[in-house]
Amino acid sequence: MRLISCILAITCICLSVCAYAEDLKRIEPSKKLPKSGLLAVASVSGAGSRIVGEIFGEEDIFSKELPVISGSVSRHGDSAWRFSVTNNSKERYSVSVDLIQRNENGTTVKFSSYSYTLNPGHSDGEEVQSGLNARRAELNLRSYRSLTSRSTKDER
């Protein structure tokens, strides 16, 4: 009797696992990213610049897929910040970013906006004069949109 109960239990478990696996195959994960978010952060400490914070498009830091748009920011010398924005897709994108510089209390000391048209796989950026007592710079993605027409996408 115990043998039959064990066989029935194992059969039920196997059928449940198979059904669950089929359901997972039918569910397509959403790859939609928000239209704005933090791209990169750098702060000045005794050891120099370091990246901190949650970054746009990086839900899984171990994923080999890059977000459509990525960026970086770092301190350059004593009086400037250097940032770049990269298009990681196979489409042409229009990108708008803000560079927000903050002092040690978190108060905004300088705010600058930039717009770029980026071809697939290309980057662009600036070197920006540091604001007075700026200790942290945040590169924020304000918006992005594909410039590739739908007919071109359909041909691929």
N, C-alpha and C positions, 0 to 999 in steps of 0.2 A: 504494500500500500504506500509506503514511504517513497519507494522508487517511482511509482506513478505520479505522486505529488511533485517530486523533484523534476521529473521530465516535463510535466505540465507547466511548472513555474519557469523552467529554462526556456520552454517554447514561447510562453507569453512574453518573457523578457526579450527574446530574439525578435519576435514580431513587432514589439513596441519600438525597439531600436531601429529596425528597418523602416517602419512607418515614419519615425522621427527624422531619419536621414533623408527620406523622400521629401518630407515637408521642407527641410533645410535647402534642398536643391531648388525647390520652387520659389523660395524667398530670395530676391535679388537685393543685396545690400545697397543702400542709398549712397551714392558717391557725391551727392550735392554738398557743396561747401557753402558757408555763409558768404554774402557779398562783401563783408568787411571783417577786419580783425587785426590783432597784433601780429606783425611779421617778425620782429626782433626787438630785443632790449639789450642795452649795454650800460653798465654803470662803472664809475671810476672808484677803485678802491686802492689800497696801498700796493697791491700787486698788479694793477693795470685794469684793463677792461675784462668783463666777463659776461656771458650770455645768461639771462635768467628769464623766468616766466613761461607761461603757456603760449605756444606759437601757433599761428593760423595754419590749419590743415594738417597738423601733426597729432591726430588722435592716437595713432599707434606709432611710437617712435622707432619700433623695430621693423616697420613696413618698408619695403624697398621702393614703393611708389612715392613719388614726390607730389606735393600739392601743385595745382596749376600755377600759382604765383608764390614765390618765396622771396625772402629778403634777408639782409644782414646789416648790422650797424656796429661800428667800433670807434673808439677814441683814436684820433690821429694827432699825435703830438700833444702839446698842452692847450692848444687853442682851437681845435677843430674836431668835428665828427665826420666820419666817412660812412656812407650807406650805399647799398645797391639793391635793386629789385630785379628778379630773374623770372622769365617766362619759361616754365618747364614743360609746356604743352607742345603740340604739333600745329597749333593755330596761332594767328596773330592776335594780340590783345592790347587794349587800351587800359592803362593802369593809373590810378591816382593814389598817392600816398601822402601822409603827414609825418613830419619829423617833429616830435615833441621833446623839448629839453626841459629837465626839471632840476631844481636844486636839492640839497640834502633833506629838506623838509617835504619834498614832493610837490612844491609849488612850480607851476609852469613859468619858465623864464624866457623861453623862445619857442615860437610855433611857426613852422614853415610847411607849405604845401607844394607838391610837385606832380606833374602828369607826364606820362611816357607812352609811346607806342612801341611795343616790343614784338619783334619777330620771334618765331619759334626758337627756343634754346638760347635766346640772347638776354643780356643784362644791360642795365643802365643805372646811373646813380650820380651822386654829388659828394663833394667835400664841402661842408658847411661850417662857417665860423661858429664857435661855441658861444652860447649865451653866458651872461655874467653869472659866475658860480654854478654853472651847469655840472651836475655830477652824474646824471643819468639821461640817456636818450632812448626814446621809444619810436620805432618805425611802425606806423599804423597803416594798414591797407584800408583806404577810404572806399574805393570801388574798383571793379574791373569788369570788362566785358569783351567778348570775342568779336573780332572784326572780320572773321572768316564768314563768308556768306553761306546760307543754307544749301544752295546748289553745289557749292564747292565741297561741303561736308558730305553730301549725298553721293558725290562721285568717288569718294574714298572707299 
